Amino acid sequence: MKKLKIQVPFSVNAFQHYPNKWSGEKIYWTVENPVFSGRLRFDSIERGQSAAYFHVTVLSASPSSVPTEDGVAIELLGTQVAMFMTDILDVLKSKLIQNGEVSGTWTFQKRGQNYGLRMVKDGEQ
């Protein structure tokens, strides 16, 4: 799979869908765009000013953490991340969702000023 050349923002215990530089919270940027195999749980839906997305929680992940430029390893397990509604269609077309949970290979993307998780499609790897 060709990795997108983006870095993904996290705080110590959370994924940053929209990194808020004015919150005072330290933002850690991944060294590269992580790709992981894992199981997700769909939790809720939210609509922001410019994006509509699902909140999903990472239930399992391999690798389980991602390195940042600051040398901090961000743990993916238990982290709630955003998935744009437009990317849910790929999941619905190709994956079995049971009790709100789905397994697959995942990576991040940037749309405008927002970041979100997406499924790695067959043939991308």
N, CA, C and O atoms as a printed pandas DataFrame, in Angstrom:
     atom_number atom_name residue_name chain_id  residue_number  x_coord  y_coord  z_coord
0              1         N          MET        A               1    0.832   -1.176    0.000
1              2        CA          MET        A               1    0.000    0.000    0.000
2              3         C          MET        A               1    0.875    1.237    0.000
3              4         O          MET        A               1    1.857    1.296    0.741
4              5         N          LYS        A               2    0.550    2.196   -0.791
5              6        CA          LYS        A               2    1.252    3.469   -0.796
6              7         C          LYS        A               2    0.732    4.285    0.378
7              8         O          LYS        A               2   -0.449    4.626    0.437
8              9         N          LYS        A               3    1.633    4.597    1.319
9             10        CA          LYS        A               3    1.227    5.375    2.474
10            11         C          LYS        A               3    1.079    6.836    2.097
11            12         O          LYS        A               3    1.893    7.390    1.358
12            13         N          LEU        A               4    0.032    7.444    2.614
13            14        CA          LEU        A               4   -0.143    8.875    2.416
14            15         C          LEU        A               4    0.906    9.594    3.246
15            16         O          LEU        A               4    1.183    9.192    4.376
16            17         N          LYS        A               5    1.481   10.628    2.712
17            18        CA          LYS        A               5    2.531   11.355    3.403
18            19         C          LYS        A               5    1.925   12.417    4.307
19            20         O          LYS        A               5    2.068   13.617    4.074
20            21         N          ILE        A               6    1.245   11.943    5.342
21            22        CA          ILE        A               6    0.700   12.867    6.336
22            23         C          ILE        A               6    1.149   12.402    7.706
23            24         O          ILE        A               6    1.499   11.239    7.906
24            25         N          GLN        A               7    1.133   13.328    8.636
25            26        CA          GLN        A               7    1.333   12.993   10.032
26            27         C          GLN        A               7   -0.015   13.160   10.710
27            28         O          GLN        A               7   -0.819   14.003   10.311
28            29         N          VAL        A               8   -0.259   12.355   11.737
29            30        CA          VAL        A               8   -1.567   12.329   12.373
30            31         C          VAL        A               8   -1.443   12.895   13.790
31            32         O          VAL        A               8   -0.532   12.508   14.522
32            33         N          PRO        A               9   -2.342   13.805   14.192
33            34        CA          PRO        A               9   -2.257   14.423   15.520
34            35         C          PRO        A               9   -2.945   13.603   16.608
35            36         O          PRO        A               9   -4.054   13.104   16.422
36            37         N          PHE        A              10   -2.265   13.474   17.748
37            38        CA          PHE        A              10   -2.801   12.841   18.951
38            39         C          PHE        A              10   -2.456   13.724   20.144
39            40         O          PHE        A              10   -1.478   14.469   20.104
40            41         N          SER        A              11   -3.248   13.645   21.196
41            42        CA          SER        A              11   -2.828   14.171   22.489
42            43         C          SER        A              11   -2.410   12.942   23.286
43            44         O          SER        A              11   -2.380   11.844   22.730
44            45         N          VAL        A              12   -2.091   13.087   24.546
45            46        CA          VAL        A              12   -1.570   11.951   25.307
46            47         C          VAL        A              12   -2.518   10.761   25.276
47            48         O          VAL        A              12   -2.069    9.626   25.115
48            49         N          ASN        A              13   -3.812   10.992   25.426
49            50        CA          ASN        A              13   -4.768    9.890   25.496
50            51         C          ASN        A              13   -5.866    9.968   24.445
51            52         O          ASN        A              13   -6.901    9.317   24.588
52            53         N          ALA        A              14   -5.659   10.750   23.396
53            54        CA          ALA        A              14   -6.754   10.909   22.452
54            55         C          ALA        A              14   -6.265   11.278   21.058
55            56         O          ALA        A              14   -5.252   11.955   20.885
56            57         N          PHE        A              15   -7.013   10.813   20.083
57            58        CA          PHE        A              15   -6.817   11.212   18.697
58            59         C          PHE        A              15   -7.398   12.606   18.531
59            60         O          PHE        A              15   -8.440   12.918   19.108
60            61         N          GLN        A              16   -6.745   13.432   17.762
61            62        CA          GLN        A              16   -7.223   14.794   17.534
62            63         C          GLN        A              16   -7.864   14.881   16.152
63            64         O          GLN        A              16   -7.164   15.002   15.147
64            65         N          HIS        A              17   -9.203   14.818   16.100
65            66        CA          HIS        A              17   -9.925   14.929   14.827
66            67         C          HIS        A              17   -9.622   16.277   14.171
67            68         O          HIS        A              17   -9.410   16.369   12.962
68            69         N          TYR        A              18   -9.610   17.301   14.995
69            70        CA          TYR        A              18   -9.274   18.641   14.535
70            71         C          TYR        A              18   -8.311   19.204   15.573
71            72         O          TYR        A              18   -8.740   19.621   16.649
72            73         N          PRO        A              19   -7.008   19.221   15.264
73            74        CA          PRO        A              19   -6.050   19.659   16.288
74            75         C          PRO        A              19   -6.265   21.111   16.685
75            76         O          PRO        A              19   -6.139   22.013   15.857
76            77         N          ASN        A              20   -6.587   21.331   17.939
77            78        CA          ASN        A              20   -6.871   22.660   18.458
78            79         C          ASN        A              20   -5.598   23.214   19.095
79            80         O          ASN        A              20   -5.257   22.864   20.225
80            81         N          LYS        A              21   -4.919   24.058   18.379
81            82        CA          LYS        A              21   -3.649   24.612   18.844
82            83         C          LYS        A              21   -3.844   25.561   20.025
83            84         O          LYS        A              21   -2.884   25.863   20.734
84            85         N          TRP        A              22   -5.062   26.032   20.244
85            86        CA          TRP        A              22   -5.304   27.018   21.280
86            87         C          TRP        A              22   -5.811   26.400   22.582
87            88         O          TRP        A              22   -6.065   27.128   23.541
88            89         N          SER        A              23   -5.960   25.091   22.639
89            90        CA          SER        A              23   -6.490   24.464   23.849
90            91         C          SER        A              23   -5.451   24.383   24.958
91            92         O          SER        A              23   -5.805   24.197   26.122
92            93         N          GLY        A              24   -4.188   24.518   24.618
93            94        CA          GLY        A              24   -3.129   24.386   25.609
94            95         C          GLY        A              24   -2.657   22.959   25.785
95            96         O          GLY        A              24   -1.648   22.717   26.447
96            97         N          GLU        A              25   -3.373   22.009   25.203
97            98        CA          GLU        A              25   -2.990   20.607   25.307
98            99         C          GLU        A              25   -1.889   20.295   24.292
99           100         O          GLU        A              25   -1.966   20.702   23.132
100          101         N          LYS        A              26   -0.868   19.571   24.742
101          102        CA          LYS        A              26    0.240   19.208   23.857
102          103         C          LYS        A              26   -0.269   18.276   22.759
103          104         O          LYS        A              26   -0.968   17.303   23.040
104          105         N          ILE        A              27    0.082   18.576   21.510
105          106        CA          ILE        A              27   -0.274   17.732   20.375
106          107         C          ILE        A              27    0.966   16.987   19.920
107          108         O          ILE        A              27    2.008   17.593   19.669
108          109         N          TYR        A              28    0.851   15.673   19.814
109          110        CA          TYR        A              28    1.931   14.819   19.335
110          111         C          TYR        A              28    1.623   14.405   17.904
111          112         O          TYR        A              28    0.517   13.949   17.611
112          113         N          TRP        A              29    2.590   14.561   17.015
113          114        CA          TRP        A              29    2.410   14.203   15.610
114          115         C          TRP        A              29    3.129   12.899   15.337
115          116         O          TRP        A              29    4.292   12.738   15.707
116          117         N          THR        A              30    2.440   11.961   14.686
117          118        CA          THR        A              30    3.059   10.678   14.360
118          119         C          THR        A              30    4.224   10.892   13.402
119          120         O          THR        A              30    4.264   11.871   12.658
120          121         N          VAL        A              31    5.171    9.959   13.434
121          122        CA          VAL        A              31    6.317   10.024   12.539
122          123         C          VAL        A              31    5.849    9.868   11.098
123          124         O          VAL        A              31    6.332   10.551   10.194
124          125         N          GLU        A              32    4.897    8.951   10.899
125          126        CA          GLU        A              32    4.287    8.749    9.581
126          127         C          GLU        A              32    2.842    8.325    9.787
127          128         O          GLU        A              32    2.396    8.136   10.919
128          129         N          ASN        A              33    2.123    8.179    8.700
129          130        CA          ASN        A              33    0.724    7.768    8.780
130          131         C          ASN        A              33    0.658    6.292    9.169
131          132         O          ASN        A              33    1.091    5.437    8.397
132          133         N          PRO        A              34    0.122    5.974   10.358
133          134        CA          PRO        A              34    0.070    4.576   10.773
134          135         C          PRO        A              34   -0.949    3.751    9.987
135          136         O          PRO        A              34   -2.002    4.250    9.589
136          137         N          VAL        A              35   -0.613    2.490    9.775
137          138        CA          VAL        A              35   -1.520    1.489    9.222
138          139         C          VAL        A              35   -1.566    0.369   10.250
139          140         O          VAL        A              35   -0.522   -0.105   10.697
140          141         N          PHE        A              36   -2.769   -0.060   10.629
141          142        CA          PHE        A              36   -2.871   -1.139   11.613
142          143         C          PHE        A              36   -4.054   -2.044   11.306
143          144         O          PHE        A              36   -5.040   -1.622   10.701
144          145         N          SER        A              37   -3.938   -3.283   11.730
145          146        CA          SER        A              37   -5.044   -4.240   11.657
146          147         C          SER        A              37   -5.717   -4.231   13.015
147          148         O          SER        A              37   -5.050   -4.241   14.049
148          149         N          GLY        A              38   -7.033   -4.212   13.007
149          150        CA          GLY        A              38   -7.698   -4.179   14.294
150          151         C          GLY        A              38   -9.200   -4.233   14.209
151          152         O          GLY        A              38   -9.796   -4.292   13.134
152          153         N          ARG        A              39   -9.790   -4.210   15.389
153          154        CA          ARG        A              39  -11.244   -4.265   15.530
154          155         C          ARG        A              39  -11.712   -2.923   16.083
155          156         O          ARG        A              39  -11.114   -2.377   17.010
156          157         N          LEU        A              40  -12.795   -2.399   15.496
157          158        CA          LEU        A              40  -13.355   -1.112   15.901
158          159         C          LEU        A              40  -14.791   -1.286   16.377
159          160         O          LEU        A              40  -15.493   -2.207   15.959
160          161         N          ARG        A              41  -15.213   -0.386   17.259
161          162        CA          ARG        A              41  -16.615   -0.335   17.694
162          163         C          ARG        A              41  -17.169    1.041   17.336
163          164         O          ARG        A              41  -16.587    2.063   17.698
164          165         N          PHE        A              42  -18.285    1.064   16.632
165          166        CA          PHE        A              42  -18.960    2.323   16.302
166          167         C          PHE        A              42  -19.716    2.804   17.535
167          168         O          PHE        A              42  -20.550    2.080   18.078
168          169         N          ASP        A              43  -19.424    4.032   17.977
169          170        CA          ASP        A              43  -19.999    4.544   19.223
170          171         C          ASP        A              43  -21.076    5.602   19.020
171          172         O          ASP        A              43  -22.137    5.527   19.638
172          173         N          SER        A              44  -20.819    6.584   18.163
173          174        CA          SER        A              44  -21.769    7.681   18.011
174          175         C          SER        A              44  -21.497    8.436   16.712
175          176         O          SER        A              44  -20.527    8.160   16.006
176          177         N          ILE        A              45  -22.361    9.379   16.416
177          178        CA          ILE        A              45  -22.249   10.215   15.224
178          179         C          ILE        A              45  -22.197   11.670   15.678
179          180         O          ILE        A              45  -22.870   12.065   16.630
180          181         N          GLU        A              46  -21.385   12.458   14.977
181          182        CA          GLU        A              46  -21.304   13.878   15.297
182          183         C          GLU        A              46  -21.187   14.689   14.015
183          184         O          GLU        A              46  -20.623   14.242   13.017
184          185         N          ARG        A              47  -21.724   15.866   14.073
185          186        CA          ARG        A              47  -21.632   16.787   12.941
186          187         C          ARG        A              47  -20.916   18.030   13.421
187          188         O          ARG        A              47  -21.368   18.700   14.350
188          189         N          GLY        A              48  -19.783   18.341   12.778
189          190        CA          GLY        A              48  -19.049   19.564   13.080
190          191         C          GLY        A              48  -19.440   20.649   12.092
191          192         O          GLY        A              48  -20.433   20.520   11.374
192          193         N          GLN        A              49  -18.659   21.714   12.058
193          194        CA          GLN        A              49  -18.951   22.807   11.145
194          195         C          GLN        A              49  -18.706   22.407    9.695
195          196         O          GLN        A              49  -19.401   22.870    8.791
196          197         N          SER        A              50  -17.710   21.539    9.476
197          198        CA          SER        A              50  -17.370   21.202    8.092
198          199         C          SER        A              50  -17.328   19.706    7.817
199          200         O          SER        A              50  -17.037   19.303    6.690
200          201         N          ALA        A              51  -17.605   18.880    8.801
201          202        CA          ALA        A              51  -17.517   17.436    8.579
202          203         C          ALA        A              51  -18.520   16.694    9.453
203          204         O          ALA        A              51  -18.830   17.109   10.569
204          205         N          ALA        A              52  -19.016   15.590    8.916
205          206        CA          ALA        A              52  -19.873   14.676    9.673
206          207         C          ALA        A              52  -19.099   13.378    9.822
207          208         O          ALA        A              52  -18.504   12.892    8.859
208          209         N          TYR        A              53  -19.103   12.816   11.021
209          210        CA          TYR        A              53  -18.274   11.643   11.245
210          211         C          TYR        A              53  -18.819   10.770   12.377
211          212         O          TYR        A              53  -19.622   11.209   13.200
212          213         N          PHE        A              54  -18.358    9.532   12.387
213          214        CA          PHE        A              54  -18.637    8.584   13.453
214          215         C          PHE        A              54  -17.488    8.627   14.447
215          216         O          PHE        A              54  -16.335    8.831   14.066
216          217         N          HIS        A              55  -17.806    8.435   15.727
217          218        CA          HIS        A              55  -16.782    8.177   16.724
218          219         C          HIS        A              55  -16.663    6.662   16.800
219          220         O          HIS        A              55  -17.662    5.969   16.995
220          221         N          VAL        A              56  -15.454    6.145   16.648
221          222        CA          VAL        A              56  -15.214    4.722   16.781
222          223         C          VAL        A              56  -14.100    4.513   17.802
223          224         O          VAL        A              56  -13.187    5.330   17.915
224          225         N          THR        A              57  -14.185    3.410   18.544
225          226        CA          THR        A              57  -13.168    3.068   19.523
226          227         C          THR        A              57  -12.362    1.895   19.006
227          228         O          THR        A              57  -12.924    0.923   18.501
228          229         N          VAL        A              58  -11.043    1.980   19.128
229          230        CA          VAL        A              58  -10.152    0.903   18.716
230          231         C          VAL        A              58  -10.160   -0.151   19.826
231          232         O          VAL        A              58   -9.690    0.106   20.935
232          233         N          LEU        A              59  -10.700   -1.342   19.521
233          234        CA          LEU        A              59  -10.785   -2.432   20.494
234          235         C          LEU        A              59   -9.550   -3.324   20.480
235          236         O          LEU        A              59   -9.165   -3.880   21.508
236          237         N          SER        A              60   -8.930   -3.456   19.301
237          238        CA          SER        A              60   -7.675   -4.199   19.185
238          239         C          SER        A              60   -6.889   -3.580   18.041
239          240         O          SER        A              60   -7.468   -3.050   17.093
240          241         N          ALA        A              61   -5.562   -3.650   18.135
241          242        CA          ALA        A              61   -4.726   -3.037   17.097
242          243         C          ALA        A              61   -3.371   -3.730   17.046
243          244         O          ALA        A              61   -2.766   -4.028   18.076
244          245         N          SER        A              62   -2.912   -3.979   15.830
245          246        CA          SER        A              62   -1.573   -4.515   15.617
246          247         C          SER        A              62   -0.937   -3.748   14.463
247          248         O          SER        A              62   -1.409   -3.861   13.332
248          249         N          PRO        A              63    0.102   -2.985   14.705
249          250        CA          PRO        A              63    0.761   -2.747   15.992
250          251         C          PRO        A              63   -0.148   -1.949   16.931
251          252         O          PRO        A              63   -1.061   -1.248   16.495
252          253         N          SER        A              64    0.128   -2.075   18.231
253          254        CA          SER        A              64   -0.761   -1.493   19.229
254          255         C          SER        A              64   -0.443   -0.038   19.549
255          256         O          SER        A              64   -1.240    0.637   20.202
256          257         N          SER        A              65    0.707    0.455   19.101
257          258        CA          SER        A              65    1.040    1.855   19.363
258          259         C          SER        A              65    1.751    2.444   18.152
259          260         O          SER        A              65    2.247    1.718   17.290
260          261         N          VAL        A              66    1.793    3.762   18.101
261          262        CA          VAL        A              66    2.456    4.459   16.997
262          263         C          VAL        A              66    3.460    5.461   17.564
263          264         O          VAL        A              66    3.167    6.142   18.547
264          265         N          PRO        A              67    4.635    5.553   16.955
265          266        CA          PRO        A              67    5.640    6.505   17.452
266          267         C          PRO        A              67    5.338    7.928   16.992
267          268         O          PRO        A              67    4.749    8.143   15.933
268          269         N          THR        A              68    5.750    8.889   17.805
269          270        CA          THR        A              68    5.588   10.298   17.457
270          271         C          THR        A              68    6.962   10.942   17.292
271          272         O          THR        A              68    7.983   10.369   17.673
272          273         N          GLU        A              69    6.965   12.132   16.722
273          274        CA          GLU        A              69    8.215   12.879   16.544
274          275         C          GLU        A              69    8.912   13.162   17.867
275          276         O          GLU        A              69   10.137   13.275   17.913
276          277         N          ASP        A              70    8.134   13.276   18.946
277          278        CA          ASP        A              70    8.680   13.574   20.272
278          279         C          ASP        A              70    9.165   12.336   21.013
279          280         O          ASP        A              70    9.618   12.434   22.153
280          281         N          GLY        A              71    9.074   11.163   20.371
281          282        CA          GLY        A              71    9.510    9.934   21.013
282          283         C          GLY        A              71    8.466    9.302   21.915
283          284         O          GLY        A              71    8.754    8.311   22.586
284          285         N          VAL        A              72    7.279    9.845   21.947
285          286        CA          VAL        A              72    6.181    9.292   22.747
286          287         C          VAL        A              72    5.458    8.247   21.907
287          288         O          VAL        A              72    5.118    8.498   20.751
288          289         N          ALA        A              73    5.223    7.069   22.494
289          290        CA          ALA        A              73    4.451    6.032   21.800
290          291         C          ALA        A              73    2.982    6.208   22.179
291          292         O          ALA        A              73    2.620    6.125   23.353
292          293         N          ILE        A              74    2.149    6.449   21.187
293          294        CA          ILE        A              74    0.711    6.623   21.419
294          295         C          ILE        A              74    0.034    5.263   21.329
295          296         O          ILE        A              74    0.136    4.577   20.311
296          297         N          GLU        A              75   -0.650    4.878   22.385
297          298        CA          GLU        A              75   -1.361    3.607   22.444
298          299         C          GLU        A              75   -2.673    3.728   21.681
299          300         O          GLU        A              75   -3.475    4.621   21.955
300          301         N          LEU        A              76   -2.893    2.829   20.722
301          302        CA          LEU        A              76   -4.133    2.860   19.947
302          303         C          LEU        A              76   -5.290    2.182   20.673
303          304         O          LEU        A              76   -6.435    2.617   20.546
304          305         N          LEU        A              77   -5.014    1.140   21.420
305          306        CA          LEU        A              77   -6.053    0.370   22.100
306          307         C          LEU        A              77   -6.862    1.267   23.030
307          308         O          LEU        A              77   -6.309    1.924   23.912
308          309         N          GLY        A              78   -8.160    1.287   22.823
309          310        CA          GLY        A              78   -9.057    2.080   23.651
310          311         C          GLY        A              78   -9.213    3.522   23.200
311          312         O          GLY        A              78  -10.018    4.264   23.763
312          313         N          THR        A              79   -8.456    3.924   22.195
313          314        CA          THR        A              79   -8.527    5.299   21.704
314          315         C          THR        A              79   -9.775    5.499   20.857
315          316         O          THR        A              79  -10.101    4.665   20.012
316          317         N          GLN        A              80  -10.463    6.594   21.083
317          318        CA          GLN        A              80  -11.617    6.931   20.243
318          319         C          GLN        A              80  -11.128    7.811   19.100
319          320         O          GLN        A              80  -10.450    8.815   19.321
320          321         N          VAL        A              81  -11.474    7.430   17.889
321          322        CA          VAL        A              81  -11.053    8.157   16.697
322          323         C          VAL        A              81  -12.282    8.523   15.876
323          324         O          VAL        A              81  -13.382    8.037   16.136
324          325         N          ALA        A              82  -12.085    9.377   14.893
325          326        CA          ALA        A              82  -13.177    9.797   14.016
326          327         C          ALA        A              82  -13.076    9.061   12.690
327          328         O          ALA        A              82  -11.979    8.782   12.206
328          329         N          MET        A              83  -14.223    8.750   12.108
329          330        CA          MET        A              83  -14.287    8.189   10.755
330          331         C          MET        A              83  -15.342    9.007   10.008
331          332         O          MET        A              83  -16.501    9.071   10.416
332          333         N          PHE        A              84  -14.917    9.632    8.905
333          334        CA          PHE        A              84  -15.847   10.447    8.123
334          335         C          PHE        A              84  -16.999    9.587    7.612
335          336         O          PHE        A              84  -16.802    8.428    7.247
336          337         N          MET        A              85  -18.182   10.150    7.588
337          338        CA          MET        A              85  -19.351    9.405    7.111
338          339         C          MET        A              85  -19.166    8.913    5.684
339          340         O          MET        A              85  -19.672    7.849    5.328
340          341         N          THR        A              86  -18.460    9.658    4.876
341          342        CA          THR        A              86  -18.246    9.236    3.490
342          343         C          THR        A              86  -17.421    7.948    3.405
343          344         O          THR        A              86  -17.502    7.232    2.407
344          345         N          ASP        A              87  -16.636    7.649    4.429
345          346        CA          ASP        A              87  -15.817    6.433    4.419
346          347         C          ASP        A              87  -16.554    5.219    4.970
347          348         O          ASP        A              87  -16.089    4.088    4.824
348          349         N          ILE        A              88  -17.691    5.449    5.595
349          350        CA          ILE        A              88  -18.481    4.335    6.127
350          351         C          ILE        A              88  -19.012    3.461    4.992
351          352         O          ILE        A              88  -19.168    2.254    5.172
352          353         N          LEU        A              89  -19.288    4.037    3.848
353          354        CA          LEU        A              89  -19.819    3.279    2.715
354          355         C          LEU        A              89  -18.879    2.145    2.316
355          356         O          LEU        A              89  -19.343    1.040    2.036
356          357         N          ASP        A              90  -17.566    2.392    2.283
357          358        CA          ASP        A              90  -16.605    1.326    1.975
358          359         C          ASP        A              90  -16.699    0.193    2.982
359          360         O          ASP        A              90  -16.624   -0.979    2.613
360          361         N          VAL        A              91  -16.862    0.536    4.249
361          362        CA          VAL        A              91  -16.984   -0.482    5.300
362          363         C          VAL        A              91  -18.266   -1.281    5.101
363          364         O          VAL        A              91  -18.245   -2.509    5.178
364          365         N          LEU        A              92  -19.371   -0.605    4.847
365          366        CA          LEU        A              92  -20.656   -1.287    4.672
366          367         C          LEU        A              92  -20.668   -2.213    3.465
367          368         O          LEU        A              92  -21.313   -3.261    3.492
368          369         N          LYS        A              93  -19.959   -1.835    2.407
369          370        CA          LYS        A              93  -19.928   -2.648    1.186
370          371         C          LYS        A              93  -19.052   -3.888    1.303
371          372         O          LYS        A              93  -19.266   -4.860    0.579
372          373         N          SER        A              94  -18.077   -3.874    2.194
373          374        CA          SER        A              94  -17.102   -4.961    2.154
374          375         C          SER        A              94  -16.844   -5.666    3.477
375          376         O          SER        A              94  -16.090   -6.639    3.501
376          377         N          LYS        A              95  -17.431   -5.223    4.564
377          378        CA          LYS        A              95  -17.154   -5.823    5.867
378          379         C          LYS        A              95  -18.436   -6.239    6.559
379          380         O          LYS        A              95  -19.503   -5.669    6.327
380          381         N          LEU        A              96  -18.313   -7.248    7.419
381          382        CA          LEU        A              96  -19.429   -7.688    8.243
382          383         C          LEU        A              96  -19.368   -6.942    9.567
383          384         O          LEU        A              96  -18.380   -7.036   10.295
384          385         N          ILE        A              97  -20.406   -6.216    9.871
385          386        CA          ILE        A              97  -20.485   -5.487   11.134
386          387         C          ILE        A              97  -21.401   -6.279   12.055
387          388         O          ILE        A              97  -22.568   -6.508   11.739
388          389         N          GLN        A              98  -20.866   -6.693   13.192
389          390        CA          GLN        A              98  -21.645   -7.461   14.159
390          391         C          GLN        A              98  -21.670   -6.718   15.483
391          392         O          GLN        A              98  -20.620   -6.383   16.031
392          393         N          ASN        A              99  -22.854   -6.464   15.992
393          394        CA          ASN        A              99  -23.016   -5.760   17.259
394          395         C          ASN        A              99  -22.252   -4.444   17.283
395          396         O          ASN        A              99  -21.701   -4.061   18.315
396          397         N          GLY        A             100  -22.219   -3.757   16.156
397          398        CA          GLY        A             100  -21.551   -2.466   16.077
398          399         C          GLY        A             100  -20.046   -2.527   15.987
399          400         O          GLY        A             100  -19.376   -1.504   16.130
400          401         N          GLU        A             101  -19.491   -3.730   15.749
401          402        CA          GLU        A             101  -18.043   -3.896   15.678
402          403         C          GLU        A             101  -17.630   -4.434   14.316
403          404         O          GLU        A             101  -18.376   -5.173   13.674
404          405         N          VAL        A             102  -16.421   -4.052   13.879
405          406        CA          VAL        A             102  -15.920   -4.462   12.576
406          407         C          VAL        A             102  -14.401   -4.624   12.649
407          408         O          VAL        A             102  -13.715   -3.868   13.337
408          409         N          SER        A             103  -13.889   -5.625   11.925
409          410        CA          SER        A             103  -12.443   -5.856   11.849
410          411         C          SER        A             103  -11.945   -5.495   10.468
411          412         O          SER        A             103  -12.680   -5.602    9.486
412          413         N          GLY        A             104  -10.695   -5.068   10.390
413          414        CA          GLY        A             104  -10.102   -4.731    9.107
414          415         C          GLY        A             104   -8.723   -4.141    9.272
415          416         O          GLY        A             104   -8.132   -4.179   10.351
416          417         N          THR        A             105   -8.224   -3.594    8.180
417          418        CA          THR        A             105   -6.960   -2.866    8.197
418          419         C          THR        A             105   -7.300   -1.398    7.996
419          420         O          THR        A             105   -8.097   -1.050    7.125
420          421         N          TRP        A             106   -6.693   -0.539    8.808
421          422        CA          TRP        A             106   -7.102    0.864    8.902
422          423         C          TRP        A             106   -5.906    1.800    8.772
423          424         O          TRP        A             106   -4.778    1.438    9.107
424          425         N          THR        A             107   -6.166    2.991    8.288
425          426        CA          THR        A             107   -5.171    4.047    8.216
426          427         C          THR        A             107   -5.893    5.381    8.386
427          428         O          THR        A             107   -7.121    5.427    8.452
428          429         N          PHE        A             108   -5.135    6.447    8.456
429          430        CA          PHE        A             108   -5.708    7.772    8.657
430          431         C          PHE        A             108   -5.624    8.596    7.378
431          432         O          PHE        A             108   -4.840    8.294    6.478
432          433         N          GLN        A             109   -6.431    9.625    7.313
433          434        CA          GLN        A             109   -6.406   10.537    6.175
434          435         C          GLN        A             109   -6.743   11.939    6.666
435          436         O          GLN        A             109   -7.267   12.129    7.763
436          437         N          LYS        A             110   -6.427   12.904    5.825
437          438        CA          LYS        A             110   -6.748   14.285    6.132
438          439         C          LYS        A             110   -7.722   14.796    5.077
439          440         O          LYS        A             110   -7.507   14.622    3.877
440          441         N          ARG        A             111   -8.788   15.425    5.539
441          442        CA          ARG        A             111   -9.760   16.068    4.639
442          443         C          ARG        A             111   -9.946   17.488    5.137
443          444         O          ARG        A             111  -10.494   17.710    6.217
444          445         N          GLY        A             112   -9.490   18.447    4.348
445          446        CA          GLY        A             112   -9.515   19.832    4.794
446          447         C          GLY        A             112   -8.611   19.981    6.005
447          448         O          GLY        A             112   -7.431   19.636    5.948
448          449         N          GLN        A             113   -9.159   20.495    7.100
449          450        CA          GLN        A             113   -8.393   20.644    8.341
450          451         C          GLN        A             113   -8.640   19.496    9.312
451          452         O          GLN        A             113   -8.109   19.500   10.422
452          453         N          ASN        A             114   -9.450   18.502    8.903
453          454        CA          ASN        A             114   -9.835   17.397    9.778
454          455         C          ASN        A             114   -9.095   16.111    9.429
455          456         O          ASN        A             114   -8.669   15.901    8.294
456          457         N          TYR        A             115   -8.957   15.259   10.438
457          458        CA          TYR        A             115   -8.314   13.957   10.275
458          459         C          TYR        A             115   -9.311   12.873   10.642
459          460         O          TYR        A             115  -10.137   13.060   11.535
460          461         N          GLY        A             116   -9.239   11.737    9.954
461          462        CA          GLY        A             116  -10.141   10.645   10.243
462          463         C          GLY        A             116   -9.563    9.307    9.828
463          464         O          GLY        A             116   -8.636    9.232    9.022
464          465         N          LEU        A             117  -10.122    8.262   10.389
465          466        CA          LEU        A             117   -9.721    6.891   10.096
466          467         C          LEU        A             117  -10.465    6.416    8.860
467          468         O          LEU        A             117  -11.606    6.814    8.627
468          469         N          ARG        A             118   -9.829    5.572    8.074
469          470        CA          ARG        A             118  -10.504    4.955    6.948
470          471         C          ARG        A             118  -10.008    3.533    6.786
471          472         O          ARG        A             118   -8.935    3.170    7.267
472          473         N          MET        A             119  -10.807    2.740    6.101
473          474        CA          MET        A             119  -10.453    1.347    5.823
474          475         C          MET        A             119   -9.446    1.302    4.678
475          476         O          MET        A             119   -9.555    2.056    3.711
476          477         N          VAL        A             120   -8.465    0.409    4.800
477          478        CA          VAL        A             120   -7.551    0.143    3.691
478          479         C          VAL        A             120   -8.264   -0.853    2.796
479          480         O          VAL        A             120   -8.609   -1.950    3.235
480          481         N          LYS        A             121   -8.485   -0.479    1.552
481          482        CA          LYS        A             121   -9.234   -1.322    0.629
482          483         C          LYS        A             121   -8.386   -2.465    0.089
483          484         O          LYS        A             121   -7.160   -2.364    0.036
484          485         N          ASP        A             122   -9.043   -3.555   -0.313
485          486        CA          ASP        A             122   -8.349   -4.682   -0.932
486          487         C          ASP        A             122   -7.563   -4.179   -2.134
487          488         O          ASP        A             122   -8.057   -3.365   -2.915
488          489         N          GLY        A             123   -6.348   -4.665   -2.275
489          490        CA          GLY        A             123   -5.508   -4.255   -3.397
490          491         C          GLY        A             123   -4.626   -3.047   -3.081
491          492         O          GLY        A             123   -3.697   -2.756   -3.835
492          493         N          GLU        A             124   -4.896   -2.341   -1.987
493          494        CA          GLU        A             124   -4.059   -1.206   -1.605
494          495         C          GLU        A             124   -2.783   -1.650   -0.912
495          496         O          GLU        A             124   -1.792   -0.920   -0.897
496          497         N          GLN        A             125   -2.806   -2.842   -0.341
497          498        CA          GLN        A             125   -1.671   -3.286    0.470
498          499         C          GLN        A             125   -0.520   -3.773   -0.368
499          500         O          GLN        A             125    0.508   -4.180    0.172
